[in-house]
Amino acid sequence: MWNASKCDLCGDCLVNCRYVDYDKEKAVSEIKLLMEGKEADILNSCITCNACFEICPTDADPANLIFKMQEKMGNNPIADSGKALLEGLGKVLEEGNGDSQLIEGDPDKPVLSLDSFEFNQFPEATIESKMFKGMTVVRGTQYMSLVGLVHMGGESFVEKYAQKVIDRLAKLGKDIVYLHNEGYALAHVNSKELGIKVPYNYMHLFEYVRDYLKANQESVTKLDKKVAYQANCATRWLPEQDGWLDDIFELIGVQRVQRQYQEQNSLCCTGPIIRTKKELAIEVQTKNVQDALDSGADALITICPICDWVLRRPTSQQGLPKIFVTDLCRMALGEIEWPVE
């Protein structure tokens, strides 16, 4: 969360933003305007990639300040595009109804949370994988992570509804495995910031899959592939997940290539701007996929259903297989084949 007392007005957050061209003077001026509650150019230019959170040397969280002001002003592309959807989501969260679904599993197995995503937004037969056999599965608005709503001007939803989501998951009475890492971010980062106690054990998908693969090494056939990884925006809150992913890659015989657009320098999938800034989105997508190809990757690996959807066109056009991370593991487990080139 934004902490003005930590900000020393160095300007690094916006000087290093990939989507604007600000010098230090302009960057500092923009942050000052936002701190004063005023309109600033960055509200229209920000694509909510969350990179400035990671860039900030003092942990002041300028991304959160920008997201708050985008929602407050409401006249920028991000907030304008999300108004209708946010209104509907708010009503569902307030009234406690909506599209939520629960598939009961074995009593001794944990819950697999799909966030608010539809089943068909994940690769076919994902939840039928042996990795998730016997797990209770939940999805829908009542279980949504909320943190991704910053991409449509809904920064306040975390503070308003995090307790409701945590309470609803707690009622299941089981450990929770978050298939989408924004759910993990809500439990592990945002809830702590808000002083919300999470009364259940929870795991990131990568932790769970790593442990499953370790326990079932006899079922794993090393893939001997090189891959590029498309980190979604929530990974910037979760530096620990990178080590878990490296463990997974080692267990299944996959090497992560070194490329220009990785780690702090990662490019956004462009999901937040695909409809409002289409030309910029296509330019960024093309750079991203070409960088993966130039680095010798055999495939681009995604963790987020939105990243996966948005990058279908550019990966297909540029001839790079795109594989959801769970499918990559299913290939090593012999459940499905490597995509035909």
Residue pairs with C-beta under 8 A, 6 or more apart in sequence:
1 61
1 64
1 193
2 60
2 61
2 62
2 64
2 65
2 68
3 59
3 60
3 61
4 35
4 60
6 58
6 59
6 60
6 61
7 31
7 35
7 58
7 60
7 62
8 58
9 28
9 31
9 32
10 24
10 28
10 57
10 58
11 22
11 24
11 25
11 27
11 28
11 31
12 27
12 55
12 56
12 57
13 27
13 31
13 52
13 55
13 56
13 62
13 63
14 20
14 22
14 26
14 27
14 30
14 31
14 42
14 52
14 62
15 22
15 23
15 24
15 27
16 51
16 52
16 55
17 42
17 46
17 51
17 52
17 55
18 49
18 51
18 265
18 267
19 45
19 46
19 47
19 49
19 280
20 41
20 42
20 45
22 30
30 40
30 41
30 42
31 62
31 65
33 39
33 40
34 40
34 42
34 43
34 65
34 66
34 69
35 65
37 69
37 72
39 73
40 69
42 66
43 66
43 69
43 70
43 73
43 76
44 76
44 77
46 66
46 70
46 76
46 78
47 78
47 268
47 270
47 272
47 273
47 277
47 280
48 63
48 66
48 67
48 70
48 78
48 150
48 151
48 233
48 272
49 233
49 267
49 268
49 272
50 63
50 150
50 233
50 234
50 236
50 237
51 63
51 236
51 264
51 266
51 268
52 62
52 63
52 66
53 61
53 62
53 63
53 64
53 236
53 237
54 236
54 264
55 264
56 62
64 155
67 150
67 155
68 155
68 156
70 76
70 78
70 79
70 150
70 153
70 155
71 79
71 153
71 154
71 155
71 156
73 79
74 80
74 83
74 153
76 153
77 273
77 276
77 277
78 151
78 152
78 153
78 272
78 273
78 276
79 152
79 153
80 153
80 276
81 152
81 153
81 275
81 276
82 149
82 151
82 152
82 153
82 154
83 153
85 152
86 149
86 152
86 153
86 154
86 157
89 141
89 144
89 149
89 154
89 157
90 157
90 160
92 98
92 99
92 141
92 142
93 141
93 142
93 157
93 160
93 161
93 164
96 142
96 164
98 140
98 141
98 142
99 140
99 141
100 138
100 139
100 140
100 141
100 142
100 143
101 137
101 138
101 139
101 140
102 136
102 137
102 138
102 172
103 127
103 136
103 137
103 138
104 136
105 111
105 134
105 135
105 136
105 137
106 134
106 135
106 136
109 134
109 135
109 136
109 174
110 135
110 136
110 174
110 175
110 176
110 177
110 203
110 208
111 135
111 136
111 137
111 138
111 169
111 172
111 174
111 175
111 176
111 177
112 127
112 132
112 135
112 136
112 137
112 138
112 177
112 179
113 138
113 139
113 143
113 169
113 176
113 177
113 178
113 179
113 180
113 183
114 122
114 127
114 137
114 138
114 139
114 143
114 179
114 180
115 139
115 143
115 144
115 145
115 178
115 179
115 180
115 182
115 183
116 139
116 140
116 141
116 143
116 144
116 145
117 139
117 180
117 305
118 139
119 127
119 139
121 305
121 309
122 179
122 305
122 324
122 326
123 324
123 326
123 327
125 335
126 132
126 324
126 326
126 327
127 135
127 137
129 326
129 329
129 330
129 333
129 335
130 219
130 333
130 335
131 208
131 209
131 212
131 326
131 329
131 330
131 333
135 177
136 172
136 174
138 169
138 172
142 164
142 165
142 168
143 165
143 168
143 169
143 183
144 165
144 183
145 165
145 178
145 180
145 182
145 183
145 185
145 186
146 154
146 157
146 158
146 161
146 162
146 165
146 186
146 190
147 158
147 182
147 185
147 186
147 190
147 234
147 237
148 182
148 233
148 234
148 306
149 155
149 157
149 158
151 233
151 271
151 272
152 272
158 186
158 190
158 194
159 194
162 186
162 190
162 191
162 194
162 196
163 194
163 196
165 186
166 186
166 187
166 191
166 196
166 198
166 199
169 176
169 200
170 198
170 199
170 200
172 200
173 200
174 200
175 200
175 201
175 202
175 203
176 183
176 187
176 200
176 201
176 202
176 203
177 202
177 203
177 204
177 205
177 208
178 184
178 187
178 202
178 203
178 204
178 205
179 205
179 326
180 205
180 303
180 304
180 305
181 204
181 205
181 206
181 232
181 234
181 235
181 238
181 241
181 303
181 304
182 232
182 234
182 304
184 202
184 203
184 204
184 205
184 234
184 238
184 241
185 234
185 237
185 238
187 198
187 202
188 202
188 204
188 238
189 237
189 238
191 197
191 198
204 238
204 241
204 244
205 303
205 325
205 326
206 241
206 244
206 245
206 247
206 248
206 325
207 244
209 248
209 325
209 326
209 329
210 244
210 247
210 248
210 251
213 220
213 248
213 251
213 252
213 329
213 332
214 251
216 333
217 251
219 333
219 334
220 251
220 252
220 253
220 332
220 333
221 253
221 332
221 333
221 334
222 252
222 253
222 332
223 252
223 253
223 254
223 328
223 331
223 332
223 338
224 253
225 253
225 254
225 255
225 298
225 299
225 338
226 254
226 255
226 256
226 257
226 296
226 297
226 298
227 249
227 254
227 255
227 256
227 257
227 297
227 298
227 299
227 300
227 301
227 323
227 328
228 256
228 257
228 259
228 262
228 291
228 292
228 295
228 297
228 299
228 300
228 301
229 245
229 256
229 262
229 300
229 301
230 266
230 269
230 288
230 300
230 301
230 302
230 303
230 304
230 307
230 311
231 262
231 263
231 266
231 303
232 269
232 302
232 303
232 304
232 306
232 307
233 268
234 304
235 241
235 242
235 303
242 263
245 256
245 325
246 256
248 254
248 325
248 329
249 255
249 256
251 332
252 328
252 329
252 331
252 332
253 332
254 328
257 292
257 295
257 296
257 297
258 295
259 291
259 292
259 294
259 295
259 297
260 291
260 295
261 267
261 287
261 288
261 291
267 284
267 287
267 288
267 291
268 284
269 285
269 288
269 302
269 304
269 306
269 307
269 310
269 311
270 280
270 281
270 284
270 285
270 310
271 306
271 307
271 309
271 310
273 280
273 281
274 281
274 310
281 310
282 314
285 310
285 311
285 313
285 314
286 314
286 318
288 311
288 314
289 300
289 311
289 314
289 315
289 318
289 320
290 318
292 300
292 320
293 318
293 319
293 320
297 320
298 321
299 320
299 321
299 322
299 323
299 328
299 339
300 311
300 315
300 320
300 321
300 322
300 323
301 323
301 324
301 325
301 328
302 308
302 311
302 322
302 323
302 324
302 325
303 324
303 325
308 322
308 324
311 322
312 322
315 321
315 322
316 322
319 341
321 338
321 339
321 341
323 331
323 339
327 336
330 336
331 337
331 338
